[in-house]
Amino acid sequence: MAGMTGTFVPTYQGLSATDFVRAAPASREACFPFDVPDRLPFYRARNAIYHLFAALVERDRQVTVLAPDYNSGNEILAMQAAGARVQYCPVDRRLQLDPDVVARLCDRHRPDILYVIHYIGWPQPMPALVDLCRRRGMRLVEDCALSLLSEMDGRPLGSFGDWAVFCLYKTLPLPNGALLVQNTARLDALTRLQLRRAGAASVAGRTAELLVQRIRGRAGRIGAALQVVKRGLGRAAGALDVRRANVGDIGFNVAEVDLAMSPVSARLLDRLDFAGIRRRRVENYRRLDAQLDPKVVRVFPDLPEGVCPLFFPILVSDKPAAARALQRRGVDALEFWNDSMDPGSEMSADARFLRAHVLELPIHQDLTPRQLAHVARWVSA
Ligand SMILES: Cc1ncc(COP(=O)(O)O)c(C=O)c1O
């Protein structure tokens, strides 16, 4: 809903018609992960995770994974559906793994794989974790679903592990798309994979949503009216019983694991200016940081060089109430990972705290200084 002022600040970037026809920028050439020879595109990241772990299970039969207890749930469900056994390790309130704690849990659980999530663009302590895996003969998987285009010490996230998974449509204006890259080890089962196309309705529906989203962000109420039209189209597709694969939800459906990235995403991908997108995200993060009341509690103390932020995470005491209040002002803040897939004893006190309090503010590449000032004003209020 557009706020009372007509300002609307969407969670994610949208698409504009020119995105389809723009010439590819020269700077795109050497960009990781799109330059890795062994990369496989999928419809979304959970499909990539499923197939990676299914290939590992096929090879080794028993696969134990040590994964963080603060997670979206989708990656855990995908690993479990593939037949892997998941054990949990904690992250602290700055969303960081402690290599000493990881080492102790490796002693206890003897995992084959360490599964690392880089949250919202901020890196985990990779040198120590790479070293830990090497010394113990473990394999390392980097989940970069939230960290496309991010770097640590000049090196891209996703290039440290044996394998890495990226979700493209979270950072880029695409209707769908994910990548699995194989950095050090190539799994035969993955080279034999046969993926199939997603239904036209799900791709067209999401593409239309992104086009409307961008107009809404720019035009407040006009866009809101268009959103109503888009919803009507969506309902019509549903009424025709067209199979639609949703993007951005929580859950795992084994019937959808073989979906490929759509050709429209591949086409758009060829035309994006990755360096420009990263620059805008960094600028927007800094601009919002400068305008937010100092009393607003930031999850991260700073924005290190090389980080491409997905959102601006803050801590709020009552997350649903804060999200509702911002939505009334047209700010689509995202409640980050309220629920755990495994809410038993695995969840540390810090993971419980993060699930209760982390709210994500939009800072994506489409946002203008006026929209960011609007976010700063109402969050500070
Ligand atoms: C850390 C993490 N990994 C994996 C996924 C799965 O991504 P997708 O929604 O593209 O399947 C998500 C999001 O759901 C995520 O946040």
The ligand as a Gaussian input file, in Angstrom:
#p B3LYP/6-31G(d) Opt

LIG

0 1
 C       20.141000     -17.891000       3.132000
 C       19.201000     -18.421000       2.089000
 N       19.536000     -19.519000       1.397000
 C       18.745000     -20.019000       0.448000
 C       17.534000     -19.455000       0.147000
 C       16.678000     -20.058000      -0.918000
 O       16.499000     -19.141000      -1.942000
 P       15.288000     -19.289000      -2.977000
 O       14.143000     -18.550000      -2.371000
 O       15.801000     -18.670000      -4.230000
 O       15.008000     -20.731000      -3.127000
 C       17.129000     -18.305000       0.825000
 C       15.833000     -17.657000       0.584000
 O       14.825000     -18.232000       0.643000
 C       17.987000     -17.765000       1.822000
 O       17.636000     -16.670000       2.499000

